[in-house]
Amino acid sequence: MTFKDEILQTLFGGGTADYEMLEKCNYAFEDILDYIKSFTSVDEMEFNDILLGAIDLYRSNIEEKIEEKKKSLEENIKYLENKMSCCASDKYDEMELLDNQKDLEKLEELSPFDDIEYNTNYLDTQIWVLDDDIRAIYKELLADEISKENDEIGFVELDLD
């Protein structure tokens, strides 16, 4: 055990394997600390608080991706509505408009801080979406974003299957 490990374990608890798990995390730890400070003080911080801070950052990043997708869909809906009202349009435009509207409605149902549940228990940390219908929306519309975010957090994975 290194001196660094000894200090961390003394201050925050956990063991060597727990801190090795955190080495897989690609988030900036100052960003994680910002989330931790929203629910505990640095003086009272424990190892599981570090995990929860990372999970909160994960959920926040997913929330940003949802907002980006919604904005993109809203812009495309406006474009298609304008196109259909002033110019010649075809069935493909109408189908795309309907698909965009449906996807936007689905995205409106999502709330990562409510949808993504967690268990922080050192090496047995897990995240999941309990509701099957909501999980299906994440899988349909955000699978790539979730996969990338799983890579970033590193030590836990949101399984959409």
DSSP file with accessible surface (Angstrom, degrees, kcal/mol):
  #  RESIDUE AA STRUCTURE BP1 BP2  ACC     N-H-->O    O-->H-N    N-H-->O    O-->H-N    TCO  KAPPA ALPHA  PHI   PSI    X-CA   Y-CA   Z-CA
    1    1 A M              0   0  139      0, 0.0     2,-0.1     0, 0.0     0, 0.0   0.000 360.0 360.0 360.0 133.1    0.0    0.0    0.0
    2    2 A T     >  -     0   0   76      1,-0.1     4,-2.3     4,-0.0     5,-0.1  -0.378 360.0-111.7 -82.5 164.7    1.3    3.4   -0.9
    3    3 A F  H  > S+     0   0  150      1,-0.2     4,-2.4     2,-0.2     5,-0.2   0.896 120.0  55.3 -61.7 -38.6    1.4    6.4    1.3
    4    4 A K  H  > S+     0   0  120      1,-0.2     4,-2.6     2,-0.2    -1,-0.2   0.932 108.0  48.3 -59.4 -46.5   -1.2    8.0   -0.9
    5    5 A D  H  > S+     0   0   28      1,-0.2     4,-2.7     2,-0.2     5,-0.2   0.903 110.0  52.6 -60.8 -41.8   -3.5    5.0   -0.5
    6    6 A E  H  X S+     0   0  100     -4,-2.3     4,-2.2     2,-0.2    -1,-0.2   0.919 110.7  46.8 -60.6 -44.8   -3.1    5.1    3.2
    7    7 A I  H  X S+     0   0   70     -4,-2.4     4,-2.7     2,-0.2     5,-0.2   0.947 113.6  47.6 -63.5 -48.8   -4.0    8.8    3.4
    8    8 A L  H  X S+     0   0   44     -4,-2.6     4,-3.0     1,-0.2     5,-0.5   0.916 113.2  48.0 -60.6 -43.5   -7.1    8.3    1.2
    9    9 A Q  H  X S+     0   0   39     -4,-2.7     4,-1.6    -5,-0.2    -1,-0.2   0.879 112.7  49.1 -66.7 -36.5   -8.3    5.3    3.1
   10   10 A T  H  < S+     0   0  116     -4,-2.2    -2,-0.2    -5,-0.2    -1,-0.2   0.921 118.6  39.0 -67.6 -42.0   -7.8    7.1    6.4
   11   11 A L  H  < S+     0   0  110     -4,-2.7    -2,-0.2    -5,-0.2    -3,-0.2   0.903 136.0  12.9 -74.8 -43.4   -9.7   10.2    5.2
   12   12 A F  H  < S-     0   0   36     -4,-3.0    35,-2.9     1,-0.3    36,-0.2   0.458  95.7-127.0-119.0  -5.1  -12.5    8.6    3.2
   13   13 A G     <  +     0   0   25     -4,-1.6    -1,-0.3    -5,-0.5    -2,-0.1  -0.327  57.8 105.0  82.6-170.6  -12.6    4.9    4.0
   14   14 A G        -     0   0   24     -2,-0.1     2,-0.2    -4,-0.1    -1,-0.1  -0.159  61.0 -98.6  84.3 175.0  -12.5    2.2    1.4
   15   15 A G     >  -     0   0   23      1,-0.0     4,-1.7    -2,-0.0     3,-0.4  -0.677  38.9 -84.6-125.8-178.6   -9.7   -0.1    0.4
   16   16 A T  H  > S+     0   0   49      1,-0.2     4,-2.1    -2,-0.2     5,-0.2   0.898 125.4  53.3 -56.9 -43.7   -7.1   -0.3   -2.3
   17   17 A A  H  > S+     0   0   46      1,-0.2     4,-2.0     2,-0.2    -1,-0.2   0.861 105.0  56.1 -63.1 -33.8   -9.4   -2.0   -4.8
   18   18 A D  H  > S+     0   0   14     -3,-0.4     4,-1.5     2,-0.2    -1,-0.2   0.925 109.7  44.3 -64.0 -43.6  -12.0    0.8   -4.3
   19   19 A Y  H  X S+     0   0   13     -4,-1.7     4,-1.0     1,-0.2    -2,-0.2   0.838 109.3  56.2 -73.7 -29.2   -9.4    3.4   -5.3
   20   20 A E  H  < S+     0   0  122     -4,-2.1     4,-0.5    -5,-0.2     3,-0.4   0.891 104.4  55.1 -64.2 -37.9   -8.2    1.3   -8.2
   21   21 A M  H >< S+     0   0   17     -4,-2.0     3,-1.5     1,-0.2     4,-0.2   0.913 104.0  53.9 -60.0 -42.2  -11.8    1.3   -9.4
   22   22 A L  H >< S+     0   0    9     -4,-1.5     3,-1.8     1,-0.3    -1,-0.2   0.769  92.3  72.5 -66.4 -23.4  -11.8    5.1   -9.3
   23   23 A E  T 3< S+     0   0  133     -4,-1.0    -1,-0.3    -3,-0.4    -2,-0.2   0.747  90.0  61.6 -63.1 -21.1   -8.8    5.1  -11.6
   24   24 A K  T <  S+     0   0  133     -3,-1.5     2,-0.4    -4,-0.5    -1,-0.3   0.599  81.9 102.2 -78.2 -12.7  -11.1    4.0  -14.4
   25   25 A C    <   -     0   0   10     -3,-1.8   128,-0.2    -4,-0.2   129,-0.2  -0.606  51.5-170.3 -79.3 127.5  -13.1    7.2  -14.1
   26   26 A N        +     0   0   98    126,-3.4   127,-0.2    -2,-0.4     2,-0.1   0.362  50.6 111.0 -97.8   1.7  -12.3    9.8  -16.7
   27   27 A Y  S    S-     0   0   17    125,-0.5     2,-0.4   126,-0.1    -2,-0.0  -0.492  81.0-103.0 -72.6 150.7  -14.3   12.6  -15.1
   28   28 A A    >>  -     0   0   35      1,-0.2     4,-1.7    -2,-0.1     3,-0.7  -0.591  26.5-139.9 -71.3 128.3  -12.3   15.6  -13.7
   29   29 A F  H 3> S+     0   0   92     -2,-0.4     4,-2.7     1,-0.3    -1,-0.2   0.788 100.6  61.8 -68.4 -22.9  -12.3   15.1  -10.0
   30   30 A E  H 3> S+     0   0  130      2,-0.2     4,-1.6     1,-0.2    -1,-0.3   0.878 104.3  49.9 -68.3 -31.3  -12.9   18.8   -9.4
   31   31 A D  H <> S+     0   0   73     -3,-0.7     4,-1.3     2,-0.2    -2,-0.2   0.908 110.7  48.8 -69.4 -41.1  -16.2   18.4  -11.2
   32   32 A I  H  X S+     0   0    1     -4,-1.7     4,-2.3     1,-0.2     3,-0.4   0.931 108.1  55.0 -61.8 -42.5  -17.1   15.4   -9.1
   33   33 A L  H  X S+     0   0   53     -4,-2.7     4,-2.6     1,-0.3    -1,-0.2   0.875 100.7  59.1 -61.0 -37.1  -16.2   17.4   -6.0
   34   34 A D  H  < S+     0   0   97     -4,-1.6     4,-0.5     1,-0.2    -1,-0.3   0.904 109.1  44.3 -58.4 -41.0  -18.6   20.2   -7.0
   35   35 A Y  H >< S+     0   0   58     -4,-1.3     3,-1.0    -3,-0.4     4,-0.4   0.893 110.5  54.4 -70.1 -39.9  -21.4   17.6   -7.0
   36   36 A I  H >X S+     0   0    4     -4,-2.3     3,-2.1     1,-0.2     4,-1.8   0.918 102.1  58.2 -59.3 -42.3  -20.3   16.2   -3.7
   37   37 A K  T 3< S+     0   0  120     -4,-2.6    -1,-0.2     1,-0.3    -2,-0.2   0.706  94.1  68.0 -64.2 -16.2  -20.4   19.6   -2.1
   38   38 A S  T <4 S+     0   0   91     -3,-1.0    -1,-0.3    -4,-0.5    -2,-0.2   0.670 116.7  21.2 -76.9 -16.2  -24.1   19.8   -2.9
   39   39 A F  T <4 S+     0   0   75     -3,-2.1     2,-0.3    -4,-0.4    -2,-0.2   0.493 129.3  15.3-130.3  -6.6  -24.9   17.1   -0.4
   40   40 A T  S  < S-     0   0   27     -4,-1.8    -1,-0.3     9,-0.0     2,-0.2  -0.984  72.2-106.2-157.9 165.0  -22.1   16.9    2.1
   41   41 A S    >>  -     0   0   49     -2,-0.3     4,-0.8     1,-0.1     3,-0.5  -0.562  31.5-116.5 -90.5 160.0  -19.1   18.8    3.4
   42   42 A V  G >4 S+     0   0   70      1,-0.2     3,-0.7     2,-0.2    -1,-0.1   0.885 116.4  58.1 -62.1 -35.1  -15.5   17.8    2.6
   43   43 A D  G 34 S+     0   0  159      1,-0.2    -1,-0.2     3,-0.0    -3,-0.0   0.824 113.6  37.1 -64.8 -31.4  -15.0   17.2    6.3
   44   44 A E  G <4 S+     0   0  139     -3,-0.5    -1,-0.2     2,-0.1    -2,-0.2   0.422  89.0 128.9-100.3   0.7  -17.8   14.7    6.4
   45   45 A M    <<  -     0   0   16     -4,-0.8     2,-0.3    -3,-0.7    -3,-0.1  -0.289  35.6-171.7 -64.5 137.6  -17.1   13.1    2.9
   46   46 A E    >>  -     0   0  113      1,-0.0     4,-1.1   -33,-0.0     3,-1.1  -0.784  40.4 -96.4-120.4 170.4  -16.8    9.4    2.7
   47   47 A F  H >> S+     0   0    0    -35,-2.9     4,-1.5     1,-0.3     3,-0.9   0.898 122.5  55.9 -56.1 -45.2  -15.7    7.1   -0.2
   48   48 A N  H 3> S+     0   0   29      1,-0.3     4,-2.5   -36,-0.2    -1,-0.3   0.802  99.6  61.8 -60.7 -27.0  -19.3    6.4   -1.2
   49   49 A D  H <> S+     0   0   30     -3,-1.1     4,-2.6     2,-0.2    -1,-0.3   0.863 100.3  53.8 -65.7 -34.4  -19.9   10.2   -1.5
   50   50 A I  H <X S+     0   0   16     -4,-1.1     4,-2.1    -3,-0.9    -2,-0.2   0.934 109.8  47.6 -63.1 -44.1  -17.2   10.2   -4.2
   51   51 A L  H  X S+     0   0    0     -4,-1.5     4,-2.3     1,-0.2    -2,-0.2   0.929 112.5  48.3 -62.7 -44.7  -19.1    7.5   -6.1
   52   52 A L  H  X S+     0   0   23     -4,-2.5     4,-2.9     2,-0.2    -1,-0.2   0.894 108.3  54.7 -65.6 -37.7  -22.3    9.4   -5.8
   53   53 A G  H  X S+     0   0    0     -4,-2.6     4,-2.1     1,-0.2    -1,-0.2   0.920 110.0  47.0 -59.9 -42.0  -20.7   12.6   -6.9
   54   54 A A  H  X S+     0   0    0     -4,-2.1     4,-2.5     2,-0.2    -2,-0.2   0.904 111.7  50.6 -66.5 -39.9  -19.5   10.8  -10.1
   55   55 A I  H  X S+     0   0    0     -4,-2.3     4,-2.9     2,-0.2    -2,-0.2   0.910 109.3  51.1 -65.6 -40.0  -23.0    9.3  -10.6
   56   56 A D  H  X S+     0   0   16     -4,-2.9     4,-2.4     2,-0.2    -1,-0.2   0.908 110.3  49.0 -63.6 -39.5  -24.6   12.8  -10.2
   57   57 A L  H  X S+     0   0   11     -4,-2.1     4,-2.6     2,-0.2    -2,-0.2   0.924 110.5  52.0 -63.9 -41.7  -22.1   14.1  -12.8
   58   58 A Y  H  X S+     0   0    0     -4,-2.5     4,-2.3     2,-0.2    -2,-0.2   0.949 111.3  45.9 -56.1 -51.5  -23.1   11.2  -15.1
   59   59 A R  H  X S+     0   0   19     -4,-2.9     4,-2.4     1,-0.2    -1,-0.2   0.891 111.7  52.2 -64.0 -37.7  -26.8   11.9  -14.7
   60   60 A S  H  X S+     0   0   13     -4,-2.4     4,-2.2     2,-0.2    -1,-0.2   0.908 108.6  50.4 -63.9 -41.6  -26.2   15.6  -15.4
   61   61 A N  H  X S+     0   0   31     -4,-2.6     4,-2.0     2,-0.2    -2,-0.2   0.898 110.6  49.2 -64.2 -39.6  -24.2   14.8  -18.5
   62   62 A I  H  X S+     0   0    1     -4,-2.3     4,-2.4     2,-0.2    -2,-0.2   0.918 108.4  54.2 -64.8 -40.8  -27.1   12.6  -19.8
   63   63 A E  H  X S+     0   0   70     -4,-2.4     4,-2.3     1,-0.2    -2,-0.2   0.912 107.3  50.9 -59.2 -41.4  -29.5   15.4  -18.9
   64   64 A E  H  X S+     0   0  102     -4,-2.2     4,-2.4     1,-0.2    -1,-0.2   0.900 108.7  51.3 -62.3 -41.6  -27.4   17.8  -21.1
   65   65 A K  H  X S+     0   0   68     -4,-2.0     4,-2.4     2,-0.2    -2,-0.2   0.888 108.9  51.3 -63.7 -38.7  -27.5   15.3  -24.0
   66   66 A I  H  X S+     0   0    3     -4,-2.4     4,-2.7     2,-0.2    -2,-0.2   0.940 110.3  48.7 -62.6 -46.4  -31.3   15.1  -23.7
   67   67 A E  H  X S+     0   0  100     -4,-2.3     4,-2.5     1,-0.2    -2,-0.2   0.893 110.6  51.1 -62.2 -39.6  -31.6   18.9  -23.8
   68   68 A E  H  X S+     0   0  110     -4,-2.4     4,-2.4     2,-0.2    -1,-0.2   0.923 111.8  46.9 -62.7 -44.5  -29.3   18.9  -26.9
   69   69 A K  H  X S+     0   0   70     -4,-2.4     4,-2.6     2,-0.2    -2,-0.2   0.903 111.7  50.9 -64.5 -41.5  -31.5   16.3  -28.7
   70   70 A K  H  X S+     0   0   25     -4,-2.7     4,-2.9     2,-0.2    -2,-0.2   0.932 110.6  48.7 -61.7 -44.9  -34.7   18.1  -27.8
   71   71 A K  H  X S+     0   0  127     -4,-2.5     4,-2.4     2,-0.2    -2,-0.2   0.926 111.8  49.2 -61.9 -43.3  -33.3   21.4  -29.1
   72   72 A S  H  X S+     0   0   71     -4,-2.4     4,-2.3     1,-0.2    -1,-0.2   0.918 112.9  47.2 -62.1 -44.2  -32.2   19.7  -32.4
   73   73 A L  H  X S+     0   0   24     -4,-2.6     4,-2.9     2,-0.2    -2,-0.2   0.915 110.7  51.8 -64.4 -42.9  -35.6   18.1  -32.8
   74   74 A E  H  X S+     0   0   92     -4,-2.9     4,-2.4     1,-0.2    -2,-0.2   0.912 110.6  48.8 -60.6 -41.4  -37.4   21.4  -32.0
   75   75 A E  H  X S+     0   0  112     -4,-2.4     4,-2.3     2,-0.2    -1,-0.2   0.914 113.0  46.9 -64.8 -41.7  -35.3   23.1  -34.7
   76   76 A N  H  X S+     0   0   45     -4,-2.3     4,-2.8     2,-0.2    -2,-0.2   0.894 110.4  52.8 -69.1 -37.3  -36.0   20.4  -37.2
   77   77 A I  H  X S+     0   0   15     -4,-2.9     4,-2.9     2,-0.2     5,-0.2   0.939 110.5  48.0 -61.6 -45.7  -39.7   20.5  -36.4
   78   78 A K  H  X S+     0   0  141     -4,-2.4     4,-2.6     1,-0.2     5,-0.2   0.926 111.8  50.1 -59.6 -45.6  -39.8   24.2  -37.0
   79   79 A Y  H  X S+     0   0  132     -4,-2.3     4,-2.7     1,-0.2    -2,-0.2   0.941 113.0  45.4 -58.6 -48.0  -38.0   23.8  -40.3
   80   80 A L  H  X S+     0   0    1     -4,-2.8     4,-2.8     2,-0.2    -2,-0.2   0.902 112.1  51.4 -66.0 -40.1  -40.3   21.1  -41.5
   81   81 A E  H  X S+     0   0   87     -4,-2.9     4,-1.8     2,-0.2    -1,-0.2   0.923 112.7  46.1 -62.8 -42.7  -43.4   23.0  -40.4
   82   82 A N  H  X S+     0   0  101     -4,-2.6     4,-1.8    -5,-0.2     5,-0.3   0.917 113.2  49.7 -64.1 -43.7  -42.2   26.1  -42.3
   83   83 A K  H  X S+     0   0   59     -4,-2.7     4,-2.2    -5,-0.2    -2,-0.2   0.913 112.3  47.4 -61.1 -42.9  -41.3   24.1  -45.3
   84   84 A M  H  < S+     0   0   54     -4,-2.8    -1,-0.2     1,-0.2    -2,-0.2   0.808 112.8  49.0 -71.8 -27.7  -44.7   22.4  -45.4
   85   85 A S  H  < S+     0   0   96     -4,-1.8    -1,-0.2    -5,-0.2    -2,-0.2   0.785 125.6  23.0 -83.3 -25.6  -46.6   25.7  -45.0
   86   86 A C  H  < S+     0   0   96     -4,-1.8     2,-0.2    -5,-0.2    -2,-0.2   0.672 120.7  37.6-114.3 -20.0  -44.8   27.6  -47.7
   87   87 A C  S  < S-     0   0   70     -4,-2.2     2,-0.2    -5,-0.3    -1,-0.0  -0.729  92.2 -75.3-128.4 175.6  -43.4   25.2  -50.1
   88   88 A A        -     0   0   95     -2,-0.2     2,-0.3    -3,-0.0    -3,-0.1  -0.506  52.8-179.7 -72.6 132.7  -44.1   21.9  -51.8
   89   89 A S        -     0   0   45     -2,-0.2     2,-0.2    -5,-0.2    -5,-0.0  -0.889  11.7-148.8-129.4 165.9  -43.6   19.0  -49.4
   90   90 A D     >  -     0   0   81     -2,-0.3     4,-1.8     1,-0.0     3,-0.4  -0.668  39.0 -86.6-126.3-177.0  -44.0   15.3  -49.7
   91   91 A K  H  > S+     0   0  157      1,-0.2     4,-2.8    -2,-0.2     5,-0.2   0.820 122.4  61.3 -62.4 -30.4  -44.9   12.4  -47.6
   92   92 A Y  H  > S+     0   0  171      2,-0.2     4,-2.7     1,-0.2    -1,-0.2   0.901 103.8  49.1 -65.0 -39.2  -41.3   12.0  -46.4
   93   93 A D  H  > S+     0   0   12     -3,-0.4     4,-2.6     2,-0.2    -1,-0.2   0.924 112.5  48.1 -63.8 -43.2  -41.5   15.5  -44.8
   94   94 A E  H  X S+     0   0   93     -4,-1.8     4,-2.4     2,-0.2    -2,-0.2   0.916 113.1  47.5 -64.1 -42.3  -44.7   14.6  -43.1
   95   95 A M  H  X S+     0   0  102     -4,-2.8     4,-2.7     2,-0.2    -2,-0.2   0.917 112.4  49.4 -65.7 -42.1  -43.4   11.3  -41.9
   96   96 A E  H  X S+     0   0   78     -4,-2.7     4,-2.8     2,-0.2     5,-0.2   0.915 110.2  51.4 -63.6 -41.2  -40.2   13.0  -40.6
   97   97 A L  H  X S+     0   0   19     -4,-2.6     4,-2.5     2,-0.2    -2,-0.2   0.945 111.8  46.3 -60.6 -47.1  -42.2   15.7  -38.9
   98   98 A L  H  X S+     0   0   94     -4,-2.4     4,-2.5     1,-0.2    -2,-0.2   0.919 113.2  49.3 -62.6 -42.9  -44.4   13.1  -37.1
   99   99 A D  H  X S+     0   0   84     -4,-2.7     4,-2.6     1,-0.2    -1,-0.2   0.919 111.7  49.1 -62.3 -44.1  -41.3   11.0  -36.1
  100  100 A N  H  X S+     0   0   18     -4,-2.8     4,-2.5     2,-0.2    -2,-0.2   0.906 111.2  49.6 -62.2 -41.9  -39.6   14.1  -34.7
  101  101 A Q  H  X S+     0   0   59     -4,-2.5     4,-2.3    -5,-0.2    -2,-0.2   0.911 111.9  48.2 -64.9 -41.2  -42.7   15.1  -32.8
  102  102 A K  H  X S+     0   0  118     -4,-2.5     4,-2.2     2,-0.2    -2,-0.2   0.921 112.2  48.7 -64.3 -44.3  -43.0   11.6  -31.3
  103  103 A D  H  X S+     0   0   38     -4,-2.6     4,-2.6     2,-0.2    -2,-0.2   0.904 110.3  51.5 -63.4 -39.8  -39.3   11.5  -30.4
  104  104 A L  H  X S+     0   0   28     -4,-2.5     4,-2.0     2,-0.2    -1,-0.2   0.924 109.0  50.7 -62.9 -43.2  -39.6   15.0  -28.7
  105  105 A E  H  X S+     0   0  129     -4,-2.3     4,-0.7     1,-0.2    -1,-0.2   0.906 111.0  49.2 -60.3 -41.0  -42.6   13.7  -26.7
  106  106 A K  H >< S+     0   0   60     -4,-2.2     3,-1.1     1,-0.2     4,-0.4   0.919 109.5  50.9 -64.9 -43.9  -40.6   10.7  -25.6
  107  107 A L  H >< S+     0   0    1     -4,-2.6     3,-1.5     1,-0.3    -1,-0.2   0.838 101.4  62.8 -63.4 -32.1  -37.6   12.9  -24.6
  108  108 A E  H 3< S+     0   0  102     -4,-2.0    -1,-0.3     1,-0.3    -2,-0.2   0.758  97.0  59.7 -63.4 -23.0  -39.9   15.1  -22.5
  109  109 A E  T << S+     0   0  113     -3,-1.1     2,-0.3    -4,-0.7    -1,-0.3   0.642  88.6  95.7 -77.7 -16.0  -40.7   12.0  -20.4
  110  110 A L    <   +     0   0   16     -3,-1.5    -3,-0.0    -4,-0.4    24,-0.0  -0.577  37.2 164.6 -88.2 140.8  -37.0   11.6  -19.3
  111  111 A S    >>  -     0   0   34     -2,-0.3     4,-3.4     1,-0.1     3,-1.9  -0.740  18.8-162.4-148.9  92.7  -35.5   13.0  -16.2
  112  112 A P  H 3> S+     0   0    2      0, 0.0     4,-2.3     0, 0.0   -52,-0.1   0.818  89.8  56.1 -52.3 -35.7  -32.1   11.3  -15.4
  113  113 A F  H 34 S+     0   0   69      1,-0.2   -53,-0.1     2,-0.2   -54,-0.0   0.768 120.2  32.1 -71.4 -20.4  -32.0   12.4  -11.8
  114  114 A D  H <4 S+     0   0  122     -3,-1.9    -1,-0.2     3,-0.1    -4,-0.0   0.771 123.9  44.9 -97.0 -35.4  -35.4   10.7  -11.3
  115  115 A D  H  < S+     0   0   26     -4,-3.4     2,-0.8     1,-0.1    15,-0.7   0.849  99.5  69.3 -79.7 -39.6  -35.0    7.8  -13.8
  116  116 A I  E  <  -A  129   0A   1     -4,-2.3    13,-0.2    -5,-0.3     2,-0.2  -0.767  67.6-171.1 -92.3 109.4  -31.5    6.6  -13.1
  117  117 A E  E     -A  128   0A  77     11,-3.0    11,-2.1    -2,-0.8     2,-0.3  -0.542   4.8-164.7 -95.0 165.1  -31.3    4.9   -9.7
  118  118 A Y  E     -A  127   0A  93      9,-0.2     2,-0.4    -2,-0.2     9,-0.2  -0.962  23.8-155.0-149.0 160.2  -28.1    3.9   -7.9
  119  119 A N  E     -A  126   0A  60      7,-2.4     7,-2.3    -2,-0.3     2,-0.7  -0.969  14.5-165.1-134.8 118.2  -26.6    1.8   -5.2
  120  120 A T        +     0   0   29     -2,-0.4     5,-0.1     5,-0.2     3,-0.1  -0.931  30.1 142.7-107.1 111.2  -23.2    3.0   -3.9
  121  121 A N    >   -     0   0   81     -2,-0.7     3,-2.5     1,-0.5     4,-0.1  -0.488  66.8 -98.2-146.3  65.4  -21.6    0.3   -1.9
  122  122 A Y  G >  S+     0   0   71      1,-0.3     3,-0.7     2,-0.2    -1,-0.5  -0.272 107.4   3.0  52.7-122.2  -17.9    0.4   -2.7
  123  123 A L  G 3  S+     0   0  103      1,-0.3    -1,-0.3    -3,-0.1     2,-0.0   0.655 128.0  66.4 -70.3 -13.0  -17.1   -2.2   -5.3
  124  124 A D  G <  S+     0   0   80     -3,-2.5     2,-0.3     2,-0.0    -1,-0.3  -0.181  70.4 145.4-100.8  41.9  -20.8   -3.2   -5.6
  125  125 A T    <   +     0   0   13     -3,-0.7     2,-0.3    30,-0.2    -5,-0.2  -0.626  22.3 175.1 -82.1 136.8  -21.8    0.1   -7.1
  126  126 A Q  E     -A  119   0A  87     -7,-2.3    -7,-2.4    -2,-0.3     2,-0.3  -0.980  20.5-164.0-141.7 151.2  -24.7    0.0   -9.6
  127  127 A I  E     +Ab 118 158A   8     30,-0.5    32,-0.5    -2,-0.3     2,-0.3  -0.980  22.7 154.9-131.8 147.7  -26.9    2.3  -11.7
  128  128 A W  E     -A  117   0A  78    -11,-2.1   -11,-3.0    -2,-0.3     2,-0.6  -0.985  43.0-119.1-161.3 164.2  -30.1    1.3  -13.5
  129  129 A V  E     -A  116   0A   1     30,-0.3   -13,-0.2    -2,-0.3     6,-0.1  -0.975  23.5-166.4-111.7 116.1  -33.4    2.5  -14.9
  130  130 A L        +     0   0  110    -15,-0.7     2,-0.4    -2,-0.6    -1,-0.1   0.912  66.1  78.7 -71.5 -43.2  -36.2    0.7  -13.0
  131  131 A D     >  -     0   0   81    -16,-0.2     4,-2.7     1,-0.2     5,-0.2  -0.543  68.0-153.6 -75.7 120.2  -39.1    1.6  -15.3
  132  132 A D  H  > S+     0   0  104     -2,-0.4     4,-2.1     1,-0.2    -1,-0.2   0.869  93.4  50.8 -61.4 -40.5  -39.0   -0.6  -18.5
  133  133 A D  H  > S+     0   0  122      2,-0.2     4,-1.4     1,-0.2    -1,-0.2   0.913 113.1  45.2 -66.5 -41.3  -40.8    1.9  -20.7
  134  134 A I  H  > S+     0   0   19      2,-0.2     4,-2.2     1,-0.2    -2,-0.2   0.919 111.3  52.7 -68.1 -42.3  -38.4    4.7  -19.7
  135  135 A R  H  X S+     0   0   51     -4,-2.7     4,-2.6     1,-0.2    -2,-0.2   0.901 105.9  55.7 -59.4 -38.3  -35.4    2.4  -20.1
  136  136 A A  H  X S+     0   0   54     -4,-2.1     4,-2.7     1,-0.2    -1,-0.2   0.879 106.0  50.8 -63.3 -36.3  -36.7    1.6  -23.7
  137  137 A I  H  X S+     0   0   13     -4,-1.4     4,-2.9     2,-0.2     5,-0.4   0.934 109.9  49.2 -67.2 -45.1  -36.8    5.4  -24.5
  138  138 A Y  H  X S+     0   0    0     -4,-2.2     4,-2.4     1,-0.2    -2,-0.2   0.925 114.0  47.0 -57.5 -43.4  -33.2    5.8  -23.3
  139  139 A K  H  X S+     0   0   98     -4,-2.6     4,-0.7    -5,-0.2    -2,-0.2   0.925 116.0  44.1 -65.5 -43.7  -32.2    2.8  -25.4
  140  140 A E  H  < S+     0   0  107     -4,-2.7    -2,-0.2    -5,-0.2    -1,-0.2   0.913 129.9  20.9 -68.0 -44.8  -34.0    4.0  -28.5
  141  141 A L  H  < S+     0   0   21     -4,-2.9    -3,-0.2    -5,-0.2    -2,-0.2   0.620 133.4  28.8-106.8 -14.0  -33.0    7.6  -28.4
  142  142 A L  H  X S+     0   0    1     -4,-2.4     4,-2.8    -5,-0.4     5,-0.3   0.167  72.2 119.7-136.3  20.9  -29.8    7.8  -26.3
  143  143 A A  H  X S+     0   0   41     -4,-0.7     4,-2.4     1,-0.2     5,-0.2   0.906  82.3  46.3 -58.0 -44.7  -28.0    4.5  -26.6
  144  144 A D  H  > S+     0   0  118      2,-0.2     4,-2.4     1,-0.2    -1,-0.2   0.922 113.8  48.1 -65.0 -43.0  -24.8    6.1  -28.1
  145  145 A E  H  > S+     0   0   43      2,-0.2     4,-2.3     1,-0.2    -2,-0.2   0.903 112.1  49.5 -64.6 -40.3  -24.7    8.9  -25.6
  146  146 A I  H  X S+     0   0    2     -4,-2.8     4,-2.7     2,-0.2    12,-0.2   0.927 109.9  51.8 -64.6 -42.8  -25.2    6.4  -22.7
  147  147 A S  H  X S+     0   0   62     -4,-2.4     4,-1.8    -5,-0.3    -2,-0.2   0.925 111.2  46.7 -60.6 -45.4  -22.4    4.2  -24.1
  148  148 A K  H  X S+     0   0  143     -4,-2.4     4,-1.7     1,-0.2    -1,-0.2   0.901 113.0  49.0 -63.7 -40.5  -20.0    7.1  -24.3
  149  149 A E  H  X S+     0   0   13     -4,-2.3     4,-2.6     2,-0.2     5,-0.3   0.870 106.2  56.9 -69.6 -34.0  -21.0    8.3  -20.8
  150  150 A N  H  X S+     0   0   17     -4,-2.7     4,-2.1     1,-0.2     6,-0.3   0.908 107.3  49.7 -59.6 -41.4  -20.5    4.7  -19.5
  151  151 A D  H  < S+     0   0  105     -4,-1.8    -1,-0.2     1,-0.2    -2,-0.2   0.872 111.0  50.1 -64.2 -37.6  -16.9    4.9  -20.8
  152  152 A E  H  < S+     0   0   80     -4,-1.7  -126,-3.4     1,-0.2  -125,-0.5   0.926 111.9  44.1 -69.3 -46.2  -16.4    8.2  -19.1
  153  153 A I  H  < S-     0   0    0     -4,-2.6     2,-1.7  -128,-0.2    -1,-0.2   0.880  86.1-177.9 -69.5 -36.1  -17.6    7.2  -15.7
  154  154 A G     <  +     0   0   28     -4,-2.1  -129,-0.2    -5,-0.3    -1,-0.2  -0.101  60.5  66.2  78.7 -41.4  -15.6    4.0  -16.0
  155  155 A F  S    S+     0   0   23     -2,-1.7     2,-0.3  -133,-0.1    -1,-0.2   0.518 106.0  28.6 -99.6  -3.6  -16.4    2.2  -12.8
  156  156 A V        -     0   0   14     -6,-0.3     2,-0.4   -30,-0.1    -2,-0.2  -0.978  67.3-149.5-150.7 157.5  -20.1    1.5  -13.4
  157  157 A E        -     0   0  125     -2,-0.3     2,-0.8   -30,-0.1   -30,-0.5  -0.996  14.9-136.1-138.6 135.1  -22.4    1.0  -16.4
  158  158 A L  B     -b  127   0A   2     -2,-0.4     2,-0.6   -12,-0.2   -30,-0.1  -0.812  26.9-154.9 -86.3 109.8  -26.0    1.8  -17.2
  159  159 A D        -     0   0   90     -2,-0.8   -30,-0.3   -32,-0.5    -2,-0.0  -0.803  12.4-171.2 -89.8 121.4  -27.2   -1.3  -18.9
  160  160 A L              0   0   20     -2,-0.6   -21,-0.1   -32,-0.1    -1,-0.1   0.439 360.0 360.0 -93.5  -0.6  -30.1   -0.6  -21.2
  161  161 A D              0   0  133    -22,-0.0    -2,-0.1   -25,-0.0   -25,-0.0  -0.450 360.0 360.0 -93.6 360.0  -30.9   -4.2  -22.0
